Amino acid sequence: MAAAAPFVRGVVAPNGLGIITLDRPKALNAMNLEMDLAYKKYLDEWAVNPAVKSVLIESSSSRAFSAGGDVKWMTTDGYNNLGMHAVALKVFTAEYNLICQIACYKKPYISFMDGITMGFGIGLSGHGRYCVVTERTALAMPENGIGLFPDVGFAYLAARTPGNGAVGAYLALTGVRINSPEDALYSGLGTHYVLSEKLPLLKEALLHEDFSDDADQAVQSVLSSFAVEPETESTLSKLLPSICLCFGDKRPVLESVDALMKAQLSSDKTVAEWAKGALSGLLKGAPHSLCITQKHFSMVLEAASNINDELSKIDGVMKAEYRLALRTSVRKDFLEGVRAVLIDKDQNPKWQPATLEEIDSNQIDFAFQSLEDEAELNV
């Protein structure tokens, strides 16, 4: 029997465009450990190969760029065969090293974020230089809803969103989806909007572009020739005052809940409806995860303007998230969240603790403590 086709394929075109194709459509390109390692191997090789001038990341399916990491495998086969701590070490080490590599990649790095782009999918694309969204792009960081937290360096991206990071905090705490190109661009998660029907032509143009002189300038020129402006104003931009009121200023989670409850009573129907949806999304998250998220994102936001703070750099953020991920993933909330959302799909997780009022601040603080030197993420 012939070997199964790899879920991650790489090829270098004659003009120096390296193309990585994610090809696991039945799982919406959920990234497993083997895929992580294969992806990184291509980037490692191409970084030092002078024949490779630019890198394009695409999906074989229009349904999804990547729905994230394969947490279902982590909590079933991985957990049963290795134990959660060992699985977490392998997976988060691979994922977070890959994030750092992408964020610091010296060659132009282009992502076609067509379709579902969530969790680790945003990590694979959002830290790159050029993020192409379409009218089919759906962006979200839903990790609080499975008892983890929005990781993959999203706190670093969130700190640079409008409202002094309020938009990023809102997206992280509620897990809400961005379903429009105008909101993708406004949030900064997308850099160019291209109609999905034009993606094949865009790829063809990149395959015939001359990258030999200034690859960045060449990529920018091609993308600009295909990019269009959204036809409508960003909903996020219109809601920014309310988003800042409920999620700005590093507001504690319980204060966000109170602010959203008040906003639901607004005479502005748009604001009231938004607040209802945001509150519903927030309250689906595990209380422990929500508090981890709020503290982590607040710390990264505060550090963003201080170049001497390690959390102002992506490597420092990923080191911090490695500590949080190792400690959060071994809690019962993670197994329970994946069970409820992805396995049994009853959408009724039993969190421990069950409410925000029951949170032990000492447990939250413990998750942020440094590991032993040899156990820290090596990036």
MOPEQUI-V596682 format. One record per residue. N is the residue number from 0. RES is the residue in one small letter. SS is DSSP state (hx for helix, st for strand, lp for the rest). Layout:
N/RES/SS, N/RES/SS
//
This chain:
0/m/lp, 1/a/lp, 2/a/lp, 3/a/lp, 4/a/lp, 5/p/lp, 6/f/lp, 7/v/st, 8/r/st, 9/g/st, 10/v/st, 11/v/st, 12/a/lp, 13/p/lp, 14/n/lp, 15/g/lp, 16/l/st, 17/g/st, 18/i/st, 19/i/st, 20/t/st, 21/l/st, 22/d/lp, 23/r/lp, 24/p/hx, 25/k/hx, 26/a/hx, 27/l/lp, 28/n/lp, 29/a/lp, 30/m/st, 31/n/lp, 32/l/hx, 33/e/hx, 34/m/hx, 35/d/hx, 36/l/hx, 37/a/hx, 38/y/hx, 39/k/hx, 40/k/hx, 41/y/hx, 42/l/hx, 43/d/hx, 44/e/hx, 45/w/hx, 46/a/hx, 47/v/lp, 48/n/lp, 49/p/lp, 50/a/lp, 51/v/lp, 52/k/lp, 53/s/st, 54/v/st, 55/l/st, 56/i/st, 57/e/st, 58/s/st, 59/s/lp, 60/s/lp, 61/s/lp, 62/r/lp, 63/a/st, 64/f/st, 65/s/st, 66/a/lp, 67/g/lp, 68/g/st, 69/d/lp, 70/v/hx, 71/k/hx, 72/w/hx, 73/m/hx, 74/t/hx, 75/t/hx, 76/d/hx, 77/g/hx, 78/y/hx, 79/n/hx, 80/n/hx, 81/l/hx, 82/g/lp, 83/m/hx, 84/h/hx, 85/a/hx, 86/v/hx, 87/a/hx, 88/l/hx, 89/k/hx, 90/v/hx, 91/f/hx, 92/t/hx, 93/a/hx, 94/e/hx, 95/y/hx, 96/n/hx, 97/l/hx, 98/i/hx, 99/c/hx, 100/q/hx, 101/i/hx, 102/a/hx, 103/c/lp, 104/y/lp, 105/k/lp, 106/k/lp, 107/p/st, 108/y/st, 109/i/st, 110/s/st, 111/f/st, 112/m/st, 113/d/lp, 114/g/lp, 115/i/st, 116/t/st, 117/m/st, 118/g/lp, 119/f/hx, 120/g/hx, 121/i/hx, 122/g/hx, 123/l/hx, 124/s/hx, 125/g/hx, 126/h/lp, 127/g/lp, 128/r/lp, 129/y/st, 130/c/st, 131/v/st, 132/v/st, 133/t/lp, 134/e/lp, 135/r/lp, 136/t/lp, 137/a/st, 138/l/st, 139/a/st, 140/m/lp, 141/p/lp, 142/e/hx, 143/n/hx, 144/g/hx, 145/i/hx, 146/g/lp, 147/l/lp, 148/f/lp, 149/p/lp, 150/d/lp, 151/v/lp, 152/g/lp, 153/f/hx, 154/a/hx, 155/y/hx, 156/l/hx, 157/a/hx, 158/a/lp, 159/r/lp, 160/t/lp, 161/p/lp, 162/g/lp, 163/n/lp, 164/g/lp, 165/a/hx, 166/v/hx, 167/g/hx, 168/a/hx, 169/y/hx, 170/l/hx, 171/a/hx, 172/l/hx, 173/t/hx, 174/g/lp, 175/v/lp, 176/r/lp, 177/i/st, 178/n/lp, 179/s/lp, 180/p/hx, 181/e/hx, 182/d/hx, 183/a/hx, 184/l/hx, 185/y/hx, 186/s/hx, 187/g/lp, 188/l/lp, 189/g/lp, 190/t/lp, 191/h/st, 192/y/st, 193/v/lp, 194/l/lp, 195/s/hx, 196/e/hx, 197/k/hx, 198/l/hx, 199/p/hx, 200/l/hx, 201/l/hx, 202/k/hx, 203/e/hx, 204/a/hx, 205/l/hx, 206/l/hx, 207/h/lp, 208/e/lp, 209/d/lp, 210/f/lp, 211/s/lp, 212/d/lp, 213/d/lp, 214/a/hx, 215/d/hx, 216/q/hx, 217/a/hx, 218/v/hx, 219/q/hx, 220/s/hx, 221/v/hx, 222/l/hx, 223/s/hx, 224/s/hx, 225/f/hx, 226/a/lp, 227/v/lp, 228/e/lp, 229/p/lp, 230/e/lp, 231/t/lp, 232/e/lp, 233/s/lp, 234/t/hx, 235/l/hx, 236/s/hx, 237/k/hx, 238/l/lp, 239/l/hx, 240/p/hx, 241/s/hx, 242/i/hx, 243/c/hx, 244/l/hx, 245/c/hx, 246/f/hx, 247/g/lp, 248/d/lp, 249/k/lp, 250/r/lp, 251/p/lp, 252/v/hx, 253/l/hx, 254/e/hx, 255/s/hx, 256/v/hx, 257/d/hx, 258/a/hx, 259/l/hx, 260/m/hx, 261/k/hx, 262/a/hx, 263/q/lp, 264/l/lp, 265/s/lp, 266/s/lp, 267/d/lp, 268/k/hx, 269/t/hx, 270/v/hx, 271/a/hx, 272/e/hx, 273/w/hx, 274/a/hx, 275/k/hx, 276/g/hx, 277/a/hx, 278/l/hx, 279/s/hx, 280/g/hx, 281/l/hx, 282/l/hx, 283/k/lp, 284/g/lp, 285/a/lp, 286/p/hx, 287/h/hx, 288/s/hx, 289/l/hx, 290/c/hx, 291/i/hx, 292/t/hx, 293/q/hx, 294/k/hx, 295/h/hx, 296/f/hx, 297/s/hx, 298/m/hx, 299/v/hx, 300/l/hx, 301/e/hx, 302/a/hx, 303/a/lp, 304/s/lp, 305/n/lp, 306/i/lp, 307/n/lp, 308/d/lp, 309/e/hx, 310/l/hx, 311/s/hx, 312/k/lp, 313/i/hx, 314/d/hx, 315/g/hx, 316/v/hx, 317/m/hx, 318/k/hx, 319/a/hx, 320/e/hx, 321/y/hx, 322/r/hx, 323/l/hx, 324/a/hx, 325/l/hx, 326/r/hx, 327/t/hx, 328/s/hx, 329/v/lp, 330/r/lp, 331/k/hx, 332/d/hx, 333/f/hx, 334/l/hx, 335/e/hx, 336/g/hx, 337/v/hx, 338/r/hx, 339/a/hx, 340/v/hx, 341/l/hx, 342/i/hx, 343/d/lp, 344/k/lp, 345/d/lp, 346/q/lp, 347/n/lp, 348/p/lp, 349/k/lp, 350/w/lp, 351/q/lp, 352/p/lp, 353/a/lp, 354/t/lp, 355/l/hx, 356/e/hx, 357/e/hx, 358/i/lp, 359/d/lp, 360/s/hx, 361/n/hx, 362/q/hx, 363/i/hx, 364/d/hx, 365/f/hx, 366/a/hx, 367/f/lp, 368/q/lp, 369/s/lp, 370/l/lp, 371/e/lp, 372/d/hx, 373/e/hx, 374/a/hx, 375/e/lp, 376/l/lp, 377/n/lp, 378/v/lp
//
